Amino acid sequence: MAQTPRVVFHSIAEAPALSLDWDVDAHVLAVEITESVGIARPTENLSERLSEQFEMERAERIVIGKMELALDRSRAFAGFELRTNPETWQQTSLRDLPESLDSARAELQADFDANGIASLDATVDIVLDTGAGQLSFVFDDYVAGKWALVSDRLAVGVTLDDRFAEIRLLDFSRRELG
């Protein structure tokens, strides 16, 4: 099993909004956290200091299997894009989420190459729970033991050793796909 990124949750007062876009022709689901919740992280090298000074952003991203995770400047999870066919999604009941979820910014830690990309060979299983109105993206066979709300409709689950395990889209209906 491939090691998924390590996740560090940083508490925030309120979870930001979420934007969902479905490209019916290309079968691409794009989810974006629409408000920035990042906090500044220390500048580590000259390249980063120059980028900050000239406001140039390097779009770091993590590719896990067929899913591409977008990060903001502080390496906080900012959304994802995935080519998928809804007809292939597993339909079953998901484990219940905790009764209440804390709002948090999820900082992802991975080994990035010179182009700002971290590639991980892992499977992404997509599970639709129509009864709960949730669409889940599970990495390999990881089981989430801790959860946080990273947007008003998106929860992130991590293993007990803080590995990225699952993304759960809440209040989801196939009608959103058009």
C-alpha positions as CSV (number, residue, x, y, z in Angstrom):
1,M,0.0,0.0,0.0
2,A,1.4,3.4,-1.0
3,Q,1.9,6.0,1.7
4,T,-0.6,8.9,1.3
5,P,0.4,12.4,2.4
6,R,0.6,13.2,6.0
7,V,-2.1,15.7,7.1
8,V,-1.9,18.3,9.8
9,F,-5.2,19.9,10.8
10,H,-5.2,23.6,11.9
11,S,-8.4,24.7,13.6
12,I,-10.4,27.5,11.9
13,A,-13.5,29.4,13.1
14,E,-15.7,28.5,10.2
15,A,-15.5,26.1,7.2
16,P,-15.4,27.9,3.9
17,A,-17.7,27.4,1.0
18,L,-17.4,24.7,-1.7
19,S,-17.8,24.9,-5.5
20,L,-18.6,21.7,-7.5
21,D,-18.4,21.5,-11.2
22,W,-19.2,18.4,-13.4
23,D,-18.0,18.4,-17.0
24,V,-20.5,15.9,-18.6
25,D,-18.5,15.6,-21.8
26,A,-15.1,14.9,-20.3
27,H,-16.5,13.1,-17.2
28,V,-14.5,15.3,-14.9
29,L,-15.6,16.2,-11.4
30,A,-13.9,19.3,-10.0
31,V,-14.3,20.4,-6.4
32,E,-12.8,23.6,-5.1
33,I,-12.8,25.2,-1.7
34,T,-13.8,28.7,-2.7
35,E,-12.5,30.8,0.2
36,S,-8.8,30.9,1.2
37,V,-8.3,29.6,4.8
38,G,-4.5,29.3,4.6
39,I,-2.2,30.5,7.2
40,A,1.3,31.7,6.5
41,R,4.0,29.1,6.9
42,P,7.6,30.1,7.4
43,T,9.6,30.8,4.2
44,E,12.1,28.1,3.9
45,N,14.4,29.1,1.0
46,L,15.4,31.9,-1.4
47,S,13.0,30.6,-4.2
48,E,10.0,30.8,-1.9
49,R,11.0,34.2,-0.6
50,L,11.3,35.5,-4.2
51,S,8.0,34.0,-5.1
52,E,6.3,35.7,-2.2
53,Q,8.0,39.0,-2.9
54,F,6.9,39.0,-6.5
55,E,3.5,37.3,-5.7
56,M,4.3,34.4,-8.0
57,E,2.5,31.2,-7.0
58,R,3.8,27.8,-7.8
59,A,0.7,25.6,-8.1
60,E,1.8,22.6,-6.0
61,R,-0.4,19.5,-6.4
62,I,-0.5,15.9,-5.3
63,V,-1.6,13.2,-7.7
64,I,-3.0,10.1,-6.0
65,G,-4.0,7.5,-8.5
66,K,-6.5,9.1,-10.9
67,M,-7.2,12.1,-8.5
68,E,-5.3,15.4,-8.5
69,L,-5.4,17.3,-5.3
70,A,-4.9,21.1,-5.5
71,L,-3.1,23.0,-2.7
72,D,-2.9,26.6,-1.8
73,R,0.3,28.6,-1.1
74,S,0.5,27.2,2.4
75,R,0.0,23.6,1.1
76,A,-3.5,23.5,2.5
77,F,-5.9,21.2,0.7
78,A,-7.9,23.5,-1.7
79,G,-9.9,20.9,-3.8
80,F,-9.5,18.1,-6.3
81,E,-10.2,17.1,-9.8
82,L,-11.0,13.5,-11.0
83,R,-12.0,11.9,-14.3
84,T,-14.7,9.4,-13.4
85,N,-17.8,7.7,-14.7
86,P,-20.7,7.8,-12.2
87,E,-21.9,4.5,-13.5
88,T,-18.8,2.8,-12.0
89,W,-19.3,4.2,-8.5
90,Q,-20.0,1.6,-5.8
91,Q,-23.3,2.2,-4.1
92,T,-23.4,1.2,-0.5
93,S,-23.7,2.6,3.0
94,L,-20.7,4.5,4.4
95,R,-19.5,4.5,8.0
96,D,-21.1,7.3,9.9
97,L,-19.1,10.4,10.5
98,P,-18.7,11.7,14.1
99,E,-21.8,13.6,15.3
100,S,-19.9,16.9,15.2
101,L,-16.9,17.8,13.1
102,D,-14.4,20.6,13.9
103,S,-13.7,23.0,11.1
104,A,-10.0,22.9,10.0
105,R,-7.6,23.7,7.3
106,A,-5.8,20.5,6.2
107,E,-2.1,21.0,5.4
108,L,-0.8,18.2,3.3
109,Q,2.8,17.1,3.7
110,A,4.5,15.1,0.8
111,D,7.7,14.9,-1.1
112,F,7.4,17.4,-4.1
113,D,9.5,17.3,-7.2
114,A,11.1,20.4,-8.7
115,N,7.8,21.1,-10.5
116,G,5.8,21.1,-7.3
117,I,4.2,17.7,-7.9
118,A,4.0,14.7,-5.6
119,S,2.8,11.5,-7.3
120,L,1.6,8.6,-5.4
121,D,0.6,5.2,-6.8
122,A,-2.6,4.4,-4.9
123,T,-6.2,3.4,-5.8
124,V,-9.1,5.7,-5.3
125,D,-12.4,3.9,-4.6
126,I,-15.5,6.0,-5.2
127,V,-18.5,5.2,-3.0
128,L,-22.0,6.8,-3.2
129,D,-24.2,6.5,-0.2
130,T,-27.6,7.8,-1.6
131,G,-29.3,7.3,1.8
132,A,-26.8,9.6,3.6
133,G,-26.4,11.9,0.5
134,Q,-22.6,11.4,0.6
135,L,-20.0,10.7,-2.0
136,S,-16.7,9.3,-0.7
137,F,-13.2,9.0,-2.2
138,V,-11.2,6.3,-0.3
139,F,-7.4,5.9,-0.8
140,D,-6.2,2.3,-1.0
141,D,-7.7,0.5,2.0
142,Y,-7.0,3.2,4.5
143,V,-9.6,3.7,7.3
144,A,-10.2,7.2,8.6
145,G,-10.0,7.4,12.4
146,K,-10.1,11.2,12.7
147,W,-12.2,13.7,10.7
148,A,-12.4,17.5,10.1
149,L,-14.7,19.7,8.0
150,V,-12.5,21.6,5.5
151,S,-15.4,23.3,3.8
152,D,-19.2,23.6,4.3
153,R,-19.7,20.3,2.4
154,L,-16.4,18.5,2.5
155,A,-14.9,16.4,5.2
156,V,-11.4,14.9,5.3
157,G,-10.6,11.7,7.1
158,V,-7.1,10.7,8.2
159,T,-5.7,7.5,9.7
160,L,-4.7,7.4,13.4
161,D,-1.1,8.1,12.2
162,D,-2.4,11.2,10.3
163,R,-2.3,9.7,6.7
164,F,-4.8,11.0,4.2
165,A,-7.5,8.3,4.0
166,E,-10.7,9.7,2.7
167,I,-12.5,12.7,1.2
168,R,-16.2,12.8,1.8
169,L,-18.5,15.2,-0.1
170,L,-21.6,15.9,2.1
171,D,-25.1,16.7,1.0
172,F,-24.5,15.2,-2.4
173,S,-27.0,14.2,-5.0
174,R,-26.5,12.8,-8.5
175,R,-28.7,15.7,-9.7
176,E,-25.6,18.0,-9.2
177,L,-24.1,16.2,-12.2
178,G,-26.8,17.5,-14.5
